[in-house]
Structure formats: structure tokens, C-alpha cells
Amino acid sequence: MVSRPRPRTITFVSRNPGKAREVASVLAPFGLRVRWKRRELPEPQAPSLATVVAAKLEAVRDVPGYVLVEDSGLFVPSLRGFPGVYSAHFLEVWGFGPIFELLRTRSRRAYFQTVAGLRHGRRVRTFTGEVHGSIALRARGREGFGYDPIFVPRGWRHTFAEVPPEEKDAVSHRARAIRQVGEFLATEPRW
């Protein structure tokens, strides 16, 4: 009887169950299991997602094994990148209304960016994913979470919230960053 290697387990630390499901779905084809650890992580007022991810990685030093964190933002160039690194906080406080108001006479072009941070002991790697598109005229759809109801990827007519999760996972910013994590671990088995 030939024994198969056990699948590697990654602990994904986040307070968002939607992100945990997305991460698990994207990493499954790489033979990686995801254990979700619900925890509030620091989100410092910082100039970049990478800086926020570095703070999160520092905060999970007590979690053993492979540990994954991420930070994502919606960037609108006509608003000088706002809400960007403040996306989650802005959405919790204000919702979509102010974004629609601010974009009434401005370009609706936007992009999502995710920076994922992987820690194993003292070793740390980061991975970045982006998807470009535009802001819809109104919120549409019931799938997903966060800004999904207002973001239309380039070449699509639907928002992320109007399509099944597997369609979103094929192109999303988070999926692109997390897929890089899977590819890295598949090619670097001793990392």
C-alpha cells in the first residue's frame, strides 16, 4: 500500500467568513486545506495594503504552521485612489451611497487589489492580485460580500455579486493573489 502525503493545511486568519470560503475554494485545487481562524486583526492607517498586511502578519506570530492573511481595497483613480486602504472601514460606516454620489460626474473606472501574506515560522512572502473594471450605477446582485454588488470587472456586464462564486473566483483580485500562494507552495514544498 502506497501512502499519500497528507494535504498541507493553512490557517487563514480573518473576521470575514466570505473571504474564508473564497480562499478555501481557490486553494483546494492545489491540495491545500484551509482552516479558518476568526480573529480581529489590526488595520493601521497606512499608505498601502502591503503595510497593513505586514501589521497583520506580525499579529499572527502566535499561530503555528502556515498562516495566511490578506487585505483588499477598492481603488477609484478619479477619487485619487479612494477608498483604497480604507475600503472596509468606509463601507461599514457609509455604505455605497457616497461612492455613487462622488462618481456622478467623474470616471467610474476602478480596480480591486489584494495583498496576501503567508507566514511560516520566521519566513514571510507576499502576493498581489488585481482586477480592473468600473463602478456600476447602482448595487446589483446578492452573491459575494463587500463591494461585490457595485463592481463590474472589465469585459463583464454583471457585478461580482450577480454571478456564482466560482465565476468570481476565476478572475477576482483575491483569487489571483491566493492562487499565487497555491502555486508557490506547490513549487516550493520545503518552504
C-alpha positions as CSV (number, residue, x, y, z in Angstrom):
1,M,0.0,0.0,0.0
2,V,1.4,3.4,-1.1
3,S,0.8,6.2,1.4
4,R,-0.1,9.6,0.0
5,P,1.3,12.7,1.5
6,R,-1.1,14.5,3.8
7,P,-2.5,17.7,2.4
8,R,-0.9,20.8,3.7
9,T,-3.1,22.8,6.0
10,I,-3.1,26.6,6.0
11,T,-4.7,28.7,8.7
12,F,-6.5,31.7,7.2
13,V,-6.9,34.4,9.8
14,S,-9.7,36.9,9.2
15,R,-13.0,38.0,10.6
16,N,-14.8,37.6,7.3
17,P,-16.4,34.2,6.6
18,G,-17.0,35.1,2.9
19,K,-13.2,35.6,2.4
20,A,-12.5,32.3,4.2
21,R,-14.9,30.4,1.8
22,E,-13.3,32.1,-1.2
23,V,-9.7,31.3,0.0
24,A,-10.6,27.6,0.7
25,S,-12.2,27.3,-2.7
26,V,-9.2,28.8,-4.6
27,L,-6.6,26.7,-2.6
28,A,-8.4,23.3,-2.9
29,P,-7.2,22.5,-6.4
30,F,-3.6,22.8,-5.0
31,G,-4.3,20.1,-2.4
32,L,-4.3,22.7,0.4
33,R,-6.8,22.6,3.2
34,V,-7.8,25.8,4.8
35,R,-8.6,26.2,8.5
36,W,-10.4,29.5,9.2
37,K,-9.4,31.3,12.5
38,R,-11.8,34.1,13.2
39,R,-9.9,37.0,14.7
40,E,-9.9,40.7,14.5
41,L,-6.6,41.9,13.1
42,P,-5.0,45.3,13.2
43,E,-5.7,47.6,10.3
44,P,-3.4,50.6,10.8
45,Q,-3.9,53.8,8.9
46,A,-1.3,53.1,6.3
47,P,-0.3,54.2,2.8
48,S,-0.6,50.8,1.2
49,L,-2.2,47.4,1.6
50,A,1.3,45.8,1.9
51,T,1.9,47.9,5.1
52,V,-1.5,46.7,6.5
53,V,-0.6,43.0,5.6
54,A,2.8,43.4,7.4
55,A,1.0,44.5,10.6
56,K,-1.4,41.6,10.3
57,L,1.4,39.1,9.8
58,E,3.1,40.5,12.9
59,A,-0.2,40.0,14.8
60,V,-0.4,36.3,13.9
61,R,3.0,35.3,15.0
62,D,1.4,33.2,17.7
63,V,-0.4,31.0,15.2
64,P,1.6,27.8,14.3
65,G,2.2,26.4,10.9
66,Y,1.3,28.0,7.6
67,V,-0.6,31.2,8.3
68,L,-2.3,33.3,5.6
69,V,-3.7,36.9,5.9
70,E,-4.9,39.4,3.3
71,D,-6.0,42.9,2.9
72,S,-8.1,44.1,-0.1
73,G,-9.1,47.5,-1.3
74,L,-11.2,49.2,-4.0
75,F,-9.3,51.9,-5.7
76,V,-11.0,54.6,-7.8
77,P,-8.5,56.7,-9.8
78,S,-10.9,59.6,-10.3
79,L,-11.1,59.8,-6.5
80,R,-7.3,59.7,-6.1
81,G,-7.5,56.0,-5.2
82,F,-10.1,56.4,-2.5
83,P,-11.4,54.4,-0.6
84,G,-8.3,52.2,-1.2
85,V,-6.8,51.0,2.1
86,Y,-9.8,52.5,3.9
87,S,-12.3,50.4,1.9
88,A,-13.6,48.1,4.7
89,H,-14.0,50.9,7.2
90,F,-15.6,53.3,4.7
91,L,-18.1,50.6,3.7
92,E,-19.0,49.8,7.3
93,V,-19.6,53.4,8.2
94,W,-21.1,54.9,4.9
95,G,-22.2,52.1,2.6
96,F,-22.3,52.6,-1.2
97,G,-24.2,55.9,-1.2
98,P,-21.3,58.3,-1.0
99,I,-19.4,56.4,-3.7
100,F,-22.3,56.8,-6.1
101,E,-22.6,60.5,-5.2
102,L,-18.9,61.2,-5.7
103,L,-18.9,59.4,-9.1
104,R,-21.9,61.2,-10.6
105,T,-19.6,63.4,-12.7
106,R,-16.4,61.5,-12.5
107,S,-14.9,58.5,-14.3
108,R,-16.2,55.2,-12.8
109,R,-13.1,53.3,-13.6
110,A,-11.9,51.3,-10.6
111,Y,-9.8,48.3,-9.6
112,F,-9.7,45.9,-6.7
113,Q,-6.3,44.9,-5.3
114,T,-5.5,42.2,-2.8
115,V,-2.2,41.7,-1.0
116,A,-1.9,38.2,0.6
117,G,0.7,37.5,3.2
118,L,2.0,34.0,4.0
119,R,3.9,33.2,7.2
120,H,5.6,30.0,8.2
121,G,7.8,30.5,11.2
122,R,10.0,33.4,10.5
123,R,9.6,33.2,6.8
124,V,7.2,35.6,5.1
125,R,6.1,36.0,1.5
126,T,3.5,38.4,-0.1
127,F,1.5,38.0,-3.3
128,T,-0.6,40.7,-5.1
129,G,-3.6,40.3,-7.3
130,E,-5.7,42.9,-9.2
131,V,-8.8,43.1,-11.3
132,H,-9.8,46.2,-13.3
133,G,-13.3,47.3,-14.1
134,S,-15.8,50.0,-13.2
135,I,-18.4,51.0,-10.6
136,A,-22.0,50.1,-11.5
137,L,-24.7,52.8,-11.5
138,R,-26.4,51.0,-8.6
139,A,-25.9,48.0,-6.4
140,R,-26.9,44.7,-8.1
141,G,-26.8,41.1,-7.1
142,R,-26.9,39.0,-3.9
143,E,-23.8,36.9,-4.1
144,G,-20.4,37.8,-2.5
145,F,-19.8,40.5,0.1
146,G,-18.2,43.9,0.5
147,Y,-18.1,45.9,-2.7
148,D,-19.1,43.0,-4.9
149,P,-22.6,44.4,-5.7
150,I,-21.1,47.6,-7.3
151,F,-18.0,46.3,-9.1
152,V,-18.2,45.3,-12.7
153,P,-15.0,43.6,-14.0
154,R,-13.7,44.8,-17.4
155,G,-15.4,42.9,-20.2
156,W,-18.4,41.9,-18.0
157,R,-21.9,43.2,-17.8
158,H,-22.6,41.8,-14.4
159,T,-21.3,42.8,-11.0
160,F,-19.3,40.2,-8.9
161,A,-22.5,39.9,-6.8
162,E,-24.6,38.8,-9.8
163,V,-22.5,35.7,-10.6
164,P,-21.9,32.4,-8.8
165,P,-18.8,32.3,-6.6
166,E,-16.9,30.1,-9.0
167,E,-17.2,32.7,-11.8
168,K,-16.0,35.4,-9.5
169,D,-13.1,33.2,-8.3
170,A,-11.9,32.7,-11.8
171,V,-11.0,36.4,-12.1
172,S,-11.2,38.2,-8.8
173,H,-8.3,40.1,-7.2
174,R,-8.3,37.9,-4.1
175,A,-8.4,34.7,-6.1
176,R,-5.5,35.9,-8.2
177,A,-3.4,36.6,-5.1
178,I,-4.4,33.4,-3.4
179,R,-3.8,31.3,-6.5
180,Q,-0.2,32.6,-6.4
181,V,0.0,31.3,-2.8
182,G,-1.1,27.9,-4.0
183,E,1.3,27.9,-7.0
184,F,4.2,29.0,-4.7
185,L,3.6,26.2,-2.2
186,A,3.2,23.6,-5.0
187,T,6.6,24.5,-6.4
188,E,8.3,25.2,-3.0
189,P,7.4,22.1,-1.0
190,R,10.1,22.7,1.6
191,W,9.3,26.3,2.3
